Amino acid sequence: MPDTKITTKEAIMMVVTVIVSHTIVSLPSTLLQNTKSATILNIVYVSILALIFAYLVYVLFKSFGGKDIIDISEYLGGKTLKTIVGIVLITYFITGSGILLRNFCEGLKIIYFPNTNISFIILVFIIAICITNTFEFSSNMKAISIFLPYVIFSVVLLFVGNIQNFSLQRMFPILGEGFVNTFITGIGNIVAFGGISCLYLLPPLLKEPEKFKKIALTSIAFSAVYILLCTSTILFMFSFFFNVDEALPLYTAASYIEFGTFFQRIDAIFLLIWMLEICCYLSLASQFSILSFKKIANLKYSKPFAFIIPLIIFGISLIPKTFADSRFLEDVVYKYIIIFVIFILGFLILLFANIKRKLKEGALK
């Protein structure tokens, strides 16, 4: 597990990878279903909120240099709170991984393997996670550094290559279903920035912890541009995505791209790149789960968990009986898990820990 510090660039890519992975699966269509034609305006709005939240997280972490949310939980409420928060984080990472893996594999099944049992497709990814978990944490960071730029390039290519298929009229009315849906209930779209969860565990892993602010703001800003690019592509191309659940909407957009006679059907190349990115995310979530368990159980060695955690993810991915069930888990259940873990629990722990610290400092004076 992570005994090697990671660079500022790797940390930024880590946060972006979590957000990108969910975008590959179904996030764009989910955002569009929530805010319709106002999605572009809504993304700009929630991106600003996410940047403000990331800055607040940085400010609250400043007083606890080098400690993560689990360490701070122990400071605030002792070993009991430390254990509870650790279990919540493990549940969050494992559940999110299982749901995302199931939805991605459902897309693969529909597109390429209609006659293959879904469990066999999922098992291929589980084996990949088990293998990558045997390497150092820094190795996964290097893999992310290699594959993420290709994923970003593929989405830029999606946007540019489909411009001729765009209908800008689909962004009107600009407020979609009204002000309330765009700016009040539409705040729920901030779950697109679930990668903020990485910030809670980053400080002890950084080579340059003093650059935590840069990591937090840069990763969220870059992710905001990426999400805007993805949703704009889907919005301008497919009005039916507002009403229809579709597997891998970005893949559907990729199937429309043609660059002359030779470069046709490049969607298969895109899908291969995205599969590698999903593997990086699953390994990252798995390793964060192992790290959290090591902390709350005070373990020195964690090799057995390199296989146990992926098997649990495998079990969770098989819980939904149908594709509709797995989409419900991602669009509704997992959405509220993100809101609770990242935007409520994590923030409150940091806030109250800072209050406790101020009170102690005041008492000493």
N, C-alpha and C positions, 0 to 999 in steps of 0.2 A: 504494500500500500504506500501512499504518498510519503516517501522519505526524501524525495527530491523536490526542491522548490521550483515553481514555474515562473516564467517571465511575464511581464505586463502584457505583451502581445498575446501570449498563450491564454492568459486569463480572460482577455477581451473575447477571444475566439471561443472560449469555453461557454461564456454567457450567450453569445450569439448562436452557438450550435444548438443549445436547448430550444431557443425560439425558432430557429430555422427548421429543426426537425418536426415540430408540430405544424409548421406552415406547409411542409411537404405533404403531410397526410390530409388534413381536412380543415385547417384553421381558416383559410380564405373564405370558403363557402359558409362556414359558421359565422364569421364576422358579417358577411353579406346578408345572411338570413336575419341577423339581429337588427341591422340598421339600414338595410336596403340601399337605395341610391345615395344615401347620406354617408356611406361607409368611409369614403375618402376624407370628408370633413371630420368624421368621428375619430378616425385613426390619428389625424393631426392633433385633435383634442386630447385623446387618451395618451398619446405619445408625450405630450407636455406634462400630463399628470404623472406618467411613469418616470420622466426625468426628475420631476420634483421629488417623487417618492425615493428614487435612487439616491438623490442628494441628501435627503433626510436620513437615509440608512447610513450613508457615509458619515454624516455629522454625529449620529448616535454611536457609531463604532469608534470614533476618534478617542474617546476616553478609555477604551479597552484595547490598546494597541497589541496586535498579534493574537487576539482571542477571537474565536468564532462564536456563533449563537449558542452552541452547546456549553462552552466554557462560561459564557455570560449568564446562561440559565442557572448554572451551578452557583455563581456569585449571587444571583438574585434569590433563588429559592432552595439552594442546597442540592443534594444528590437526587432528591425526589423529583424536583422540577427538571433537573438535568436529564433524568431517565425518561420522563414524560415527553420532553421536547425531542430527545433523540429518537424515541419510538415513533412520534408523529412524523419526523423527517424521513425516517426509513419507510414508513407507510406511504408517505407522499411520493417518494422516488420510485418505489416498487410498483405502486398502483398506477402512477402515470406511465411508467415504462410498459406495463402489461397492457394497458388500454391502447396506447399508441402502437405497440407492436401488433396487436390484434387488428386494428384498423388498417395499418399499412399492409399486412399480409392478406387482409380481405381484398384490398385493391389489387395486389399481385394475383390473387386467385381469380378474380373477375377478368383481369386483362390477359394473363398468360396461362394460368393453371386451373381452368374451370372444373376439371375432373379430379383434381388432387385434394386430398383431405387437408383442411386448414391446419391441423396440428402438425403435419409434416413440414409445411412451409415455415411455421413458427419455429419448429425445432432447429431448422438450419441457422436461424439467427441466434437461438439460445446456445448452440454449440460455438458460434463465433464469439459470443460474450464470454463464455467459459474460457476460451483460449486467450482472449485479450486480457482477461482479469488476472491471468498468471504473470503478466508483465507489469513493470512499474507504472505508477500513475503518470509519470512524465512521458512514457511511451505513447499513451493514449492522447496526450496533449500534442505530441508531434504528429500523430495521425490526423488529428483535427486540423492542425495547421496546414497539412497537405491537401485534405479533401474539401475543407470549407470554401477556399477560393474558387474551386470548380463549381460548387453548388451555387455560389453567388453569381458566377459568370453565366451559369445555365439559366438563372432567373432573369438576368439582364437580357440574355439572348431570347428568352421567351417573350419579353416585353417588346424588344426591337423587331423580332421576327414576325410578330403578330400585329404590328401597327396597321397593316392593310386590312385586318379583320376587325378593327376597333369601331365601335359606334359610341361616340362621346355623348350622345343623347341619353345614354343609360345612367349618367350621373345626375340626371334631373328627374324630379325636383331635388334641388341641392340639399334640402332639409329632410328628404325622405318622408317618413311618416310624421314629421313634426319636431319641434324643438325638444320636447320632453323625451321622445324616443332617441334623439341624437345625443343630447347632452346630459340627461338624467339617468334613464334606464340604460342608455348606451355606455355608461361608465363601466358596465360589466365587460366590455370588450378589452379592458385593461388586462384581462387574463392572458391576452396574447403575449404579454411580457413576463411569462412564467419563469424566464431565465434569471429573473431577479433572485430566485431561490439560491442560485450559486453564490451570490454575494454574501449570504449569511455564513457560508463555510469557507470563504476564500482567504481571509487575513492570515491564518497560520501557514498557508501554502505559498505565499508570495515571496519572491526574491527581493522585491522592492515594495514593502507594505505601505510606504509613504505615497505610492502612486495609486492607492485604492480609489481615490476620488476620480482620477482619470479613467480607471477601468470601469467604474460604475456608470459614469456619464457617457463615455465613448461607446460602450457596448450597447446601451439603451438607444442612443441616438442612431447608431448604425443599424440596429435592429428595426427601428421605426421606419427608416428609409426602405429597408428590405421588405417589411410587411406592406408598406404603401405600394411598392412595386408589384408585389404578388396580387394583392387585392384589386389593384387597378387593372391588371391584366385580365383577371376573371370577370370583373364588373363590366369592362368595355366589350368583352367577347360574348358572355353568356348571361342573358337575363333570366334564363330558367334556373340558374343556381340559387335564385332567391327562394324557390319553392321546392326544389328537388335535392334530395341527399345524393351526392355523387362521390364515388370512390376516387381519391387522388385527382382533384380538380386541376392541379397544375399539369399533370400528365395529359389530361384531355386537351389542355391548351397547347402542350408541346406537340401533339399529334397533328396540329394544323400547320406547323412550320414546314416550309419547303424552300431550300436554297438551290434552285436549279434542278437538273435531272439527276445529278450524281448524289447530292445531299438531300435525300428524302427519308422520311420516317426516322429522324434522329431522336425521336422520343425514347427509343430503346437505350440510347447512350445516356440520356438524361436520367432514366430510371436506374441504370447501373450506378451512376454517381450518387443518386439519392439513397440507394440501398446501403452504400458504404457510409454515408452520413448518418443514416439511422443506426447502423452498427456502432458508430462512434458515440452517439447519444446514449444508446442502451448501455454501453460499457461505462460511460461517464456516470450515469445514474446508478448503476450497479456498484461502482467503486465509491461513490458518495455514501451509499447505503452501508457498505462495509466499514467505511471510515467512521460513520456515526455509531455503528454498533461497537466498534473497537473502543470508542471514547466512553460510552455509557457502561461498558462491561470491563473497562480497563484491561484489554487484551493486548498482548505484544505481537502475537501471530494471528494471521487471518486467512491463511491459504484455504482452509476448508470452505470458507464463505465465498470464495471465488466461484464455487460450483453451487452452493446452497442458494444464494441470492438469485442467480439466473433460473434455477428450478422453480423458485417461488414466483418469479415473473412469468414463467411458462404456465404455471397453474392459474394465475390471475387472468392471463390472456385467453384461457379456455373457458372462463366463466360465462361470457355472453354466448347465448345459444344461436343468435342470428346477427347479421351485419347491423340491423336496426338497433338491436340491444347494445352493441358496441359503440354505435354512434351516439346513443342516448347517454351512455356512461361518460363519453368524452365531452359532449356538448352541454350536459346538465350536471351530472354528479362530479366529474373531475373539475369542472369550472368552479364549483363551490368549495372544493378542496383547496384549489389554488388561492381563492380569495381568503379562506380561513388561515391557511398555513403561512402565506407570504405577506398578505396585506393586513392581517389582524394579529395573529399570534406572534409572528416574528417581530413586527413593529412594536407591539405592546411590551414584549420582553425587553427590547432595547430601551424603550422609553422609561419603563419602571426601574430598570437597572441604572440608568443615568440619574433618575430621581433619587434612588437609594445612595448612589455615590455622592451626589450633591449634599444630601442630608448628613452623610458621614463626615464629609469635608467641613460642613458648617458646624457640626458638633465638636470637631477637633479644634476649631478656631475659638 
